[in-house]
Amino acid sequence: MSAIAPPAPRFDDVRKIAVLRAGGLGDVLFALPAMQALASAYPDAEVTLLGTRLAKELLEDRPGAPHRVVVLPPVPGVGVDPDTAVDVGEVERFLEAQRAERYDLAVQVHGGGRYSNPFLLALGARHTIGTRTSDAAPLERDLEYVYYQHEMLRALEVVGLAGAPAVALEPELGVSEDELARGRAVCGADAPTVVVHPGATDPRRRWPTEHFGEVAALLAGRGVRVVLVGEGEDAALAADIIRLTGQDLDDAARRLLVDCSAQLTLSELAGVFASCDVVLGNDSGPRHLALAVGARTVGIFWFGNLINAGPLGRGRHRALLSWVTACPVCGRDATQVGWTAPRCEHDVSFVADVAVEEVLAEVLSLLGAARSGRRSD
């Protein structure tokens, strides 16, 4: 497979590579193909991810790149808000320890570089690559950061600066037998299973709870088990879905509604996704995890987020789009992002107009493919 853009020459004698990528679950997964490309291009090198505790929990002890995960301390603009008060001594001690690693190559795939590029340069690597906006420190080889680009392809274009062509376009995450066993225990074998994740970090990306409830009721009425998953605020959303859905169902259908929110570890969640027939959710980290472990997915996206984070294929993955371009409350343009147009304060759903009937149809389509054993990639 070729690079996203014409690749630059490889660097000589690269034995240790650091990749900087903090952020949430989806952010980590978006960087996996780039790390895999680096490992393939530099087979004698160790690829170390400088990331979050969540990344360490998810990726440690799994085969392939990254070979090691080092947890970042709180760094303004890299994992925490730029104006967050942090322990400067802790950050410097971390940098000192990482400089002692003597990285040959440091890779920045954490945004536009205003904060992440100076941090990357402080690692003292022989070579540096990454993205940058006009106000960010330059790296040895860098690309202009343009917001509307798929994050996985952006990271692959970055590693192309080191002569590392893509070997995969989307993340692939192996699932252990223990994880699969836990997943099968949750999903069961007596009915088809759809796992529903109703949350998203940004409330604007959340499909209304009552819509999820309608789909869940229609599925349970057809004899489909519906398993609700999520953490934190997701548990309240799941409880609302159970309450709304159960009102009009008979006892047999009601027993098909299973609330596993706030009950699964990240490892167990991966096993559940890998064991079910279809995953339904918003644009969120768990949906990206479901794709990475091989699940069929139906995702609900604001169209701008689809550009940056949507699935690339449509055989196993379906995307339902909202074409809202302005805040439904104040009318502010929502297509300008980041530093160009600070967002308004309203947290209303930008995807509420996606129809229940369309979502149900896509779920049933993939459910039929899963139950008949068809593979569509």
Beta strands, then each sheet from edge to edge (+ up, - down):
strand 1: 16-20
strand 2: 46-51
strand 3: 68-71
strand 4: 75-76
strand 5: 79-80
strand 6: 105-108
strand 7: 127-132
strand 8: 141-144
strand 9: 193-197
strand 10: 225-228
strand 11: 257-259
strand 12: 278-282
strand 13: 297-302
strand 14: 317-322
sheet 1: 3+ 2+ 1+ 6+ 7+ 8+
sheet 2: 4+ 5+
sheet 3: 11+ 10+ 9+ 12+ 13+ 14+
end
